[in-house]
Every structure is written in C-alpha cells, then in structure tokens.
C-alpha cells in the first residue's frame, strides 16, 4: 500500500518523499526497519524488523486505529 493512500485514508497530509526517506534512513540505522539495498530510494522496499503478531498484540487496544 502506498504511503499517499495511507495518509489519505487517515486524513493526514502527505509528508513528502524527502521526509519519508529521512525517517526511513533513521529507522534503518536503528534496525527498526530492514531496508533493501539499492540506489532507487523511492522504490526501496522496507520491512518492519518485528514479527507482525507482536505488533498486532501491542496495538490491539489502540483507540486511534480502526
């Protein structure tokens, strides 16, 4: 799912690719995200470095999520 779709569905403004790249690089440096190596940063694949079951459990009582 594209970031622009996520922003639109949550009523948020699109932050811009430069901001997304900066945040992605910082999260990659801390190993929260696993970043695919490559020079095409806009098309780079990112993966959360936590099991999805752990994330779902941590967010199950979050009122901000649908």
N, C-alpha and C positions, 0 to 999 in steps of 0.2 A: 504494500500500500504506500502510495506517495505521501510525503510529508505535507504537501499542499492539501491533499484530501483530508488528512488527519486534522490539520489546522481548521479547515472549513467546517468539518463536522462538529468541532468543539467550539466554534465561534471565536477562534484565535486568529490573529494576523500572521501571515507567513513571515518568518524572521529573515529570510534571505539566505542565499547559498553560502556567503562568506561567514555568517554567524553559525550556520549549521556545520560547516567544515571546521571552524574553530572549536566548537563544542565537541564534535566527533573526535577531533585530534586529542583534545584534553582527556576525554573518556577513554580513548585508546591508549594513551600514555599510562593511565592508571589501571589498565587492563579490565575495566568495567565492560568495555566493548572490545570485541575482536574485529580488527579491520583487515579487509582483504588488501594485499599488497597491489599496488598499481599506480599509474600516473594519472588516470582519469578519475579525479576525485569526485566529480559529480555522479559518476556511475559506480563508485566504490560500494561494495557490499559490506554491511555491518551486521554483527551478531552479538546479542547480549551474552555476556560471559557468566550467566547464571541459569540453572535449569528453569524451564517455564513453570513447572509445578511450584517451585519456591516463590516465584514472582506472583503467581495466582494466589497462593496462600497469603502472602504478605499484603496483597491488595484486596482481599475478599471483603473486608469491612469498610473499604474506602467509599465514602458517600459522593465523592467527586466524579467517580467513574460510573458509566451506565451499566 
